Amino acid sequence: MKRAGLIVFTIIFSPLLLARAQNVDIPHSEKRGAATQLVVDGKPFLMLAGELLNSSSSSLDYMRPIWPRLAAIPLNTVLTPLSWELIEPREGQFDFTLLDGLIQDARRNNLRLVFLWLASWKNGMSSYVPIWVKENPQRFPRVLEKNGEPVEILSTFGQQSMKADARAFAAVMHRIREVDGEAHTVLMMQVENEVGVLGDSRDRSPAAKRAFEGQVPKELVTYLQQHRDSLLPEFRRVWESAGSKLAGTWQEVFGSGSQTDEIFMAWNYASYVQSVAAAGKAQYPLPMYVNTWLAGPHASPGEFPSGGPLPEVMDVWKAAGTAIDIYSPDIYATNFAEWCDRYNRAGNPLFIPETHGGTTGQANAFYAVGQRETLGFSPFGIDSFVDKEREKLLDPNNDLGRGYQALLDLAPVILQHEGRGEMAGFLLDKDHPQTTLELNGYRLEVRLDEIFETQAQSGFGLIIATGPNEFLGAGSGFRVSFSLKNPGSALVGIGSIEEGTFSDSAWIPGRRLNGDENDQGRFWRFVSQRINIEKAVLYRFE
Ligand code: DGJ
């Protein structure tokens, strides 16, 4: 990549710019009934995305052949790392060559971007800070762990670190507004990456020790008082079992276990990250989120980054500020639905920045969209699905792409029905072969598809109630039977089933499905050989 000369950058806090920041045309989130939607250029937008491998976007040349392959999957959004070390290689001197180029190249390929601000922390560690930060631990102090060894993790107690990170992030947001304030290629920002102390449950540097032995800050206590009844149960339990105190040291208020160390670190990471995000938002207020390294079963804080926004400390993050809009899970565990459900609570919208792609991702995307009305879905390492040299997809079945294509076709209908209780999504397998949905006065028994002794091994899909007696469904490997939610004398029959697709939001019908394809009128079937979009019209009879 050719680098233009370094640009010496001064942040101008212009009141005019801040006034424009209120402009509702900027990509923003909006409540719609129970759902939260991302609104881009006045319309809701569903991010069917993928996240690049960590180092791909450090070179414009490396990325150039990859963009069109990503667009062909098809994706509409790419989660793209942007590191502090490359943006501010020398203190106070900002180089936006890479940032500008990534935006231009994504735009050329009709792709939107979410930038990942890899700065003070990435997977708990601090490898993405510029060299002038790495070399100066006096000014930018490190975490100290139990064994007394300093580690390459910036301490949240480094005020200078926070200010330097916030200044660089503000410069980035200022630049994005300059080059993208009209086109809106950039939709959201991830602030840092999977933060938290690794290797110990808390920072034991002198400043951290003093804070840990001091009083719990007033802001957190006030939050506890004001949100007593709506605290997430995992957090509330800890506070209540220590006596629901409203004053005292960390151990007095939350008890003496390692969960208190995690709460303490959550407060300190949250305060730092909220300040960085707020500095960026003052320049250009795109929606901002943080992502989370999830704890495995029985793992203790320090085995996973202690202080990241896990469900048990999400309230602590909210108490520390409001600049972060979304707390996001990176879901690599097999209990995908459970993690979606745990994050999509207490007003937190779901956005999944990292997860598996392929066949697993294909199915999970339907659950996240249909059941949890996610803002977006994004398998990690999306460029490992494409071969840079041979310019083709490595996954010959392109399972993720086939799922994304159906969801992209359906996106206008999905977005129109979000937030109204008119949509549901599901994942089925041998251990969970069926589920019951209630939509629009009907009860839907959804189970693994079978016909003539052949049963699907797994199934996934989403169903939308599109009219009083009409449903739209998409997915694979399931079948549905209908009854009335409040049973009277009427029975429910299938009037017709059509497969089809959408073009510019208009339904283009394909085959009329009957006979074996609806088990002689008894079931609405989605065979496991492909992903189908189908419309079912019901009728009632006595
Ligand atoms: C989670 C991190 O957030 C990513 O940047 C990457 O390191 C993946 N883990 C690798 O699985």
Residues whose N, C-alpha, C, O or C-beta is under 5 A from the ligand:
A	BS01	DGJ	E194
